[in-house]
Amino acid sequence: MTTNIKMAERLPLEVLNKGAFELIGELLSTDYVDHVVQPGVPNTRDGYKQTAMALRTAFPDLHYTIDDEIEGGDRVVQRLTASGTMKADFRGMHATGKRAVWTEIHIWRVANARMTEHWALVDQMGMLVQLGIVEAPGRVPATV
């Protein structure tokens, strides 16, 4: 396993699963840019920390599992499964007390032994339906 993959693993397994937020300064560069942020959240290392802390507060039993990892050049790609029970409000959504399981894909660019850029795709719709925040979309009618 490469150094870059080991570093990328620390974000879900230590920062998010265990709440080791002090590691963010060690893992993310000072010029870190997040290309996928929620409205009102800075796309910086501080913004990542805000999101991580808010997520752990809303989902105190938050748990990530790494399903796949691939490295190519200066990029690490992870496919993850996340789960948690929403016990507190999160980004304007009221706590539901319900549990959800969702998938995520993350792409990290590494430079100078730090994560410098981040892109992600998160199954937020699936998560929000399971939490009861939104209704599942209706079936698409069959074409004639």
C-alpha positions in Angstrom: 0.0 0.0 0.0 1.4 3.4 -1.0 2.0 6.4 1.3 -0.7 8.4 -0.6 -3.3 5.7 -0.1 -2.4 5.3 3.6 -2.7 9.1 4.0 -6.1 9.2 2.2 -7.4 6.4 4.4 -6.8 8.4 7.6 -9.5 10.9 6.6 -12.5 8.5 6.8 -11.0 6.1 9.3 -9.5 8.4 11.8 -10.9 11.9 11.3 -14.5 11.0 10.5 -14.9 7.6 12.3 -13.0 8.7 15.4 -13.3 12.4 15.4 -9.6 13.0 15.3 -10.0 16.5 13.9 -6.4 17.5 14.9 -5.2 15.3 12.0 -6.7 17.6 9.4 -3.8 20.1 9.7 -1.4 17.2 9.1 -3.2 15.7 6.2 -4.6 18.7 4.2 -2.3 21.3 2.8 -2.6 25.0 3.8 -3.7 25.8 0.2 -6.2 22.9 0.1 -9.1 23.4 -2.3 -12.4 21.4 -2.0 -14.3 21.4 -5.2 -17.5 20.0 -3.6 -18.7 22.0 -0.6 -22.1 22.8 0.8 -23.4 26.4 0.4 -21.9 28.7 2.9 -18.9 26.5 3.6 -15.5 27.7 2.5 -13.7 25.4 0.1 -10.6 25.4 2.4 -9.0 23.2 5.0 -11.1 25.1 7.6 -14.2 24.4 5.6 -13.4 20.6 5.6 -12.9 20.7 9.3 -16.3 22.5 9.8 -18.0 19.9 7.7 -16.3 17.0 9.4 -17.2 18.3 12.9 -20.8 19.1 11.9 -21.2 15.6 10.4 -19.8 13.9 13.5 -22.2 16.0 15.7 -25.2 15.2 13.6 -24.3 11.5 13.3 -22.4 10.6 16.5 -22.2 7.0 15.4 -20.9 7.9 11.9 -18.9 5.1 10.4 -17.0 4.8 7.1 -15.8 1.7 5.4 -13.4 1.8 2.5 -14.7 -0.5 -0.3 -12.2 0.3 -3.0 -9.0 2.4 -3.5 -7.1 3.2 -6.6 -4.0 5.4 -7.1 -2.8 6.8 -10.3 -0.1 9.5 -10.5 -0.9 12.2 -8.0 -4.5 11.0 -7.4 -6.1 8.7 -5.0 -9.7 7.5 -5.6 -11.8 5.9 -2.8 -15.2 4.3 -2.9 -16.7 4.4 0.6 -19.8 3.2 2.4 -21.0 5.5 5.2 -23.6 5.0 7.9 -25.0 6.9 10.8 -28.0 7.8 12.9 -29.1 11.5 12.7 -29.2 12.6 16.3 -28.7 16.4 15.8 -29.5 19.0 13.2 -27.2 19.2 10.2 -27.0 22.1 7.7 -30.5 23.3 8.5 -32.1 19.8 8.5 -33.7 18.8 11.8 -32.6 15.6 13.4 -34.8 12.6 12.5 -33.3 9.9 14.8 -33.2 7.6 11.8 -30.3 5.6 10.5 -29.0 5.8 6.9 -26.4 4.0 4.8 -25.0 5.8 1.7 -22.1 5.6 -0.7 -19.5 8.1 -1.6 -16.7 8.4 -4.1 -13.7 10.7 -3.4 -10.8 11.8 -5.5 -7.8 13.4 -3.8 -4.9 15.1 -5.4 -1.7 14.8 -3.4 1.3 17.1 -3.5 4.2 17.6 -1.1 2.9 14.8 1.1 -0.5 16.5 1.7 -3.9 16.3 0.2 -4.3 19.5 -1.9 -7.5 19.1 -3.8 -10.7 17.1 -3.4 -13.7 16.1 -5.6 -16.5 13.9 -4.5 -19.8 12.3 -5.4 -22.1 11.5 -2.5 -25.5 9.7 -2.7 -27.2 12.5 -0.8 -30.6 11.7 -2.2 -30.4 8.1 -0.9 -29.3 9.4 2.5 -32.1 12.0 2.7 -34.8 9.5 1.7 -33.6 7.1 4.4 -33.6 9.8 7.0 -37.1 10.8 6.1 -36.2 14.3 5.1 -37.4 13.9 1.5 -39.8 11.5 -0.2 -38.5 9.0 -2.6 -39.1 10.0 -6.2 -42.1 8.4 -7.9 -41.7 5.8 -10.5 -40.9 6.9 -14.0 -43.8 6.0 -16.3 -43.0 3.4 -18.9 -42.8 4.8 -22.4 -45.2 3.7 -25.0 
